[in-house]
Amino acid sequence: MDSNVAENINILAKFLGTREIDALNQEELFKQYGIHQADVMVLFGGSIVEGGDVLASGIKNFVAKKYIIVGGAGHTTDTLRQVVHLEYLDIETTDLSEAEIFQKYIKHVYGCKADYLETKSTNCGNNITYLLDLLKENNISFKSIILSQDASMQRRMAAGLKKYVKDDVTIINYATYCASVISCGEELCYTENIHGMWTIERYVNLLMGEIPRLSDDANGYGPNGKNYIAHVDIPENVKIAFEELKMAFGSETREANPLYASKVIKK
């Protein structure tokens, strides 16, 4: 496998899976933002199992005043159900939402739990709007919020929230993992083990699916397209990496699944 392919995947990964603090603890929050606790920390259920480990770490380190898990059923849910149940046979995951699975997981493994669960959302768009509804319903005001999502979708999640909140809200990104790939002969390999990590094929597919979504053009999710998210600047090196990967893998990128589109409820 061409080493340029691995390098381009890592360029996409670094751009999409943003972390704005080096570690999930009060010292890093204070160093970077002058606060010891964020008002809210949110784990989004589209993540791999490592997301549960990250949330538990945040809870144990008191990085926020309130902890929320957001996630109904979407394109990653079946994988999460299978992976968690296979690893922990005591955790029954059949028909559970992502939020419920992660809550069971952190209780079982770490003995902690989130304060609130949002279990109805089906995609990154209503992950955000339903989160905001939950915060409003429970009278939780916030000026700082830590977002943790699967690294492939972290930047889009933050851009989704940015569309709805004022500039005085501090959004702190902490992607649930940082993956790096290298060329191993004819294949690609991860440089380290990450808990519940996607197959390389699935991971690359997720990464490549994000660039068209983040592109602020007629086909993207930004203000000049579907207007789901705030504008995102995509650096030139990321655009080049994406185009080169398209040549290597073909133009197949993850299409939005209509099954998980936001449902319009008629009143």
HELIX and SHEET records of a PDB file:
HELIX    1   1 SER A    3  LEU A   16  1                                  14    
HELIX    2   2 GLN A   26  TYR A   33  1                                   8    
HELIX    3   3 GLU A   50  LYS A   60  1                                  11    
HELIX    4   4 THR A   77  GLU A   87  1                                  11    
HELIX    5   5 GLU A   98  TYR A  110  1                                  13    
HELIX    6   6 CYS A  124  GLU A  137  1                                  14    
HELIX    7   7 ALA A  151  MET A  153  5                                   3    
HELIX    8   8 GLN A  154  LYS A  162  1                                   9    
HELIX    9   9 ILE A  200  LEU A  214  1                                  15    
HELIX   10  10 GLU A  236  PHE A  249  1                                  14    
HELIX   11  11 PRO A  258  TYR A  260  5                                   3    
SHEET    1   A 5 TYR A 116  GLU A 118  0                                        
SHEET    2   A 5 ALA A  64  VAL A  70  1                                        
SHEET    3   A 5 ALA A  38  PHE A  44  1                                        
SHEET    4   A 5 SER A 144  SER A 148  1                                        
SHEET    5   A 5 THR A 170  ASN A 173  1                                        
SHEET    1   B 2 VAL A 181  CYS A 184  0                                        
SHEET    2   B 2 GLU A 187  TYR A 190 -1                                        
END                                                                             
